[in-house]
Amino acid sequence: MREILTPRFGHLMEGVLQACSHKLSGITNGIDGDTWNPAADPLIARPYSADDVRGKQACKRELQQIFGLTVDPFAPLGAIGSRLTSQKLADVVVEALPSLLARHPRLQVAILGKGEAYLEAAMRDLAAAWPQRVGVFIGYDEQRAHRLHAGADILLHGSRFEPCGLTQLYALRYGTIPVASRVGGLRDTIVDYTPERSPELGLPEDGATGFLFDGEAPDDVAFALQRALDAFMRPSSWHALQRNAMRCDFGWNKPVQAYLKLYSTLTDARPAQPRVDVERIAAASAQRRASAGGATVNGQTGWSNGAASQETVARSA
């Protein structure tokens, strides 16, 4: 959210936004935890969970088959599932992938998306140049999307700007580790894997859920993906990343509470008051006045009647 206070993302509005920065609020998206649930997803080959990810191998095999890739359980399988536009860095990604494919003979990429015609054509050309290692489906298909997130090892998700995003949340839910631009909601929802962390902070995979990168050049994308591939070659680290990712809570409960709190602040809202029954209160008041005379004769009676009247008012309120 704070990015819009800078010249890069403010688009000449940063001055106004800086003056009103105390009014800015940012709330991340949520996802439907029932629809996007690898433990009970009817659209994938086999269910799995953070505690038992064995089913993800069956999903990987299915994804390789439907995208025409070589079936290889040990091949690192990257996925791209987004609009094929410059905003999503598709123009940069298509330049970065050939060197990575040449450097890593077993690397595979499954691409699902649609967008600008020249980028769609570039993705098709990439698949033609790397048969059985790059598969492309131009368009969007719900079942393929679920299979993509369930079967891939890595999600490559570049973006020049991103208010929040949903794709990385789906990937995390399915234990597919995102490699994403360090912008907007991607930065807010992905914890970067940093091998350079000092020993007192624990292992680099402690709490990490993905890989973030700065910049918009092919080398920036390639370096980030290389970091992910290095971690993929260490099964214990990779499984820790998957567990971390799948245990994240990106449901709607937290965003809804954040929206309610924000709206309450904006409207100066207060908790709803119980409905007041005016007629019952008037009757109770009349009874209390009538009982006041009896109090001079019998104080105990007057107190008892008054207490009863107060109880009546309390119930009516």
NORUR-V834588 format. One record per residue. N is the residue number from 1. PSI is psi in whole degrees, -180 to 180 (NA if undefined). NEAR is the number of other C-alpha atoms within 12 Angstrom. D_LAST is the distance of its C-alpha to the last C-alpha in Angstrom with 1 decimal. Layout:
BEGIN
n;psi;near;d_last
N;PSI;NEAR;D_LAST
N;PSI;NEAR;D_LAST
END
This chain:
BEGIN
n;psi;near;d_last
1;-40;27;44.1
2;-13;25;46.0
3;-33;27;49.2
4;-4;27;48.3
5;-3;22;48.8
6;157;18;52.5
7;-34;16;55.3
8;-42;15;56.0
9;-10;21;52.6
10;-22;18;51.3
11;51;14;53.8
12;3;14;54.2
13;2;18;50.4
14;-32;20;50.4
15;-48;16;50.5
16;-43;18;47.4
17;-36;23;45.6
18;-38;20;46.7
19;-26;12;45.3
20;22;15;42.0
21;-28;19;42.2
22;-13;12;39.0
23;-5;15;37.1
24;138;18;38.8
25;144;20;37.0
26;130;21;38.7
27;125;26;37.1
28;161;31;39.4
29;167;30;39.5
30;165;30;38.4
31;159;28;40.2
32;107;18;39.3
33;-15;24;40.0
34;-42;17;40.6
35;-41;20;43.1
36;80;35;44.9
37;104;34;45.3
38;-19;39;48.8
39;-15;28;47.9
40;31;20;47.0
41;114;28;48.6
42;-8;20;50.5
43;-3;26;52.5
44;164;34;54.4
45;-40;31;57.4
46;136;28;55.8
47;156;29;52.4
48;170;29;52.2
49;177;28;49.7
50;-29;27;49.8
51;-17;20;50.9
52;94;19;53.6
53;12;28;55.1
54;-32;23;58.1
55;-20;26;56.9
56;-28;35;57.2
57;-40;31;61.0
58;-37;24;61.0
59;-36;37;58.8
60;-44;44;61.3
61;-43;32;64.2
62;-42;32;62.6
63;-42;44;61.9
64;-39;40;65.5
65;-46;25;66.7
66;-20;27;64.7
67;8;33;65.7
68;29;25;69.3
69;158;31;69.4
70;130;29;71.6
71;110;26;69.8
72;108;22;69.8
73;-20;25;67.0
74;-4;21;68.1
75;134;29;68.3
76;123;43;65.6
77;111;46;63.7
78;154;44;62.0
79;146;48;59.8
80;121;47;58.9
81;88;43;56.1
82;179;37;55.1
83;138;29;56.2
84;82;36;59.8
85;166;28;59.6
86;-31;24;60.7
87;-34;24;57.1
88;14;32;57.0
89;22;33;60.3
90;-32;39;62.1
91;-32;30;65.1
92;-42;31;65.3
93;-42;42;64.6
94;-23;37;67.4
95;-30;24;69.8
96;-31;29;68.6
97;-41;41;68.9
98;-43;30;72.7
99;-36;22;73.6
100;-41;32;71.0
101;-36;31;72.3
102;-36;16;75.8
103;-30;16;74.9
104;95;22;73.0
105;-19;20;75.0
106;-3;24;72.2
107;134;40;69.3
108;154;46;67.7
109;128;47;65.3
110;126;48;63.2
111;125;49;62.0
112;118;41;59.4
113;176;34;58.5
114;161;28;59.5
115;-127;26;59.8
116;136;22;62.7
117;-42;19;65.9
118;-29;17;68.2
119;-35;29;65.9
120;-44;28;65.7
121;-39;22;69.5
122;-38;28;69.7
123;-40;38;67.7
124;-40;26;69.9
125;-38;19;72.9
126;-42;29;71.6
127;-37;29;71.2
128;-33;17;74.7
129;-23;18;76.2
130;68;28;74.5
131;143;21;74.6
132;6;28;72.7
133;-24;36;71.1
134;125;40;69.0
135;140;35;67.2
136;136;40;65.4
137;113;32;63.2
138;120;29;62.5
139;-172;20;59.2
140;135;21;55.9
141;125;17;55.2
142;-45;18;52.0
143;-42;22;53.9
144;-36;33;56.5
145;-45;34;53.7
146;-43;37;52.2
147;-34;43;55.8
148;-49;50;56.6
149;-33;49;53.8
150;-35;51;54.4
151;-22;49;58.2
152;156;47;58.9
153;-37;49;59.3
154;139;47;58.6
155;121;46;56.7
156;114;49;58.5
157;79;50;56.0
158;156;49;57.3
159;137;40;55.5
160;-30;30;56.2
161;152;30;52.5
162;102;30;49.4
163;-45;25;45.8
164;-66;27;44.8
165;150;33;46.5
166;-31;28;45.8
167;-44;42;49.3
168;-29;47;49.4
169;-41;42;46.1
170;-45;41;47.5
171;-46;47;50.7
172;-42;46;48.9
173;-32;44;47.0
174;10;51;50.3
175;23;47;52.2
176;115;51;54.3
177;123;53;54.9
178;139;50;54.5
179;109;45;57.1
180;160;52;55.4
181;145;44;55.6
182;67;33;53.8
183;150;32;51.7
184;-134;29;48.1
185;-20;31;45.9
186;-43;39;49.0
187;-34;34;49.2
188;-23;29;45.4
189;-6;38;45.5
190;130;42;49.0
191;119;31;50.1
192;140;34;53.8
193;118;36;56.4
194;98;27;58.5
195;-19;20;61.5
196;0;14;62.2
197;144;16;59.2
198;155;11;60.4
199;-34;12;60.6
200;-17;9;57.8
201;-4;14;55.4
202;-175;15;56.4
203;153;19;58.1
204;-27;26;57.9
205;-4;34;55.9
206;110;28;53.2
207;-14;25;50.0
208;147;37;52.1
209;-2;45;51.4
210;-163;52;54.0
211;126;47;56.5
212;148;40;55.9
213;152;36;58.7
214;155;26;59.2
215;169;22;61.5
216;27;29;62.5
217;156;24;66.1
218;-38;25;67.6
219;-33;22;68.4
220;-43;27;64.8
221;-46;37;63.7
222;-41;36;66.7
223;-42;27;66.2
224;-43;38;62.5
225;-34;44;63.5
226;-40;30;66.3
227;-42;30;63.9
228;-42;42;61.9
229;-36;36;65.2
230;-43;19;66.2
231;-35;32;63.0
232;-31;30;63.4
233;-5;19;66.7
234;92;16;65.0
235;-39;18;63.1
236;-41;16;61.2
237;-43;28;59.8
238;-43;33;59.1
239;-34;31;57.2
240;-43;30;55.1
241;-44;41;54.3
242;-44;41;53.4
243;-44;30;51.1
244;-47;31;49.4
245;-46;39;48.9
246;-19;40;47.6
247;-1;25;45.0
248;146;29;43.4
249;103;24;39.9
250;29;35;40.0
251;-175;25;37.2
252;-7;19;34.3
253;-50;18;31.7
254;-47;18;32.8
255;-39;20;33.4
256;-45;18;30.0
257;-38;16;28.3
258;-41;19;30.6
259;-43;20;29.8
260;-42;19;26.0
261;-41;19;26.7
262;-48;19;29.1
263;-38;15;26.9
264;-40;15;24.0
265;-41;14;26.6
266;-36;14;28.0
267;1;11;24.8
268;39;11;23.1
269;152;13;20.2
270;158;12;17.1
271;141;10;14.8
272;136;8;12.4
273;148;8;8.9
274;150;10;6.1
275;135;13;6.2
276;127;15;4.9
277;99;16;6.6
278;-42;13;9.1
279;-41;14;11.3
280;-36;21;9.3
281;-41;22;8.4
282;-42;18;12.2
283;-41;18;13.3
284;-38;27;11.9
285;-41;23;13.6
286;-41;19;16.7
287;-37;24;16.8
288;-40;27;16.6
289;-40;17;19.5
290;-34;18;21.5
291;-20;25;21.3
292;-35;23;22.5
293;-38;18;25.9
294;-21;19;26.2
295;-27;18;25.7
296;-24;13;29.2
297;-45;12;30.8
298;96;14;29.0
299;-37;15;27.0
300;-41;15;26.0
301;-44;19;24.5
302;-41;22;22.6
303;-41;20;21.0
304;-44;19;20.2
305;-39;26;18.5
306;-40;26;16.6
307;-41;20;15.4
308;-39;19;14.4
309;-41;27;12.4
310;-38;23;10.6
311;-38;18;9.9
312;-45;22;8.7
313;-42;25;6.2
314;-42;17;5.2
315;-38;16;5.4
316;-30;19;3.8
317;NA;17;0.0
END
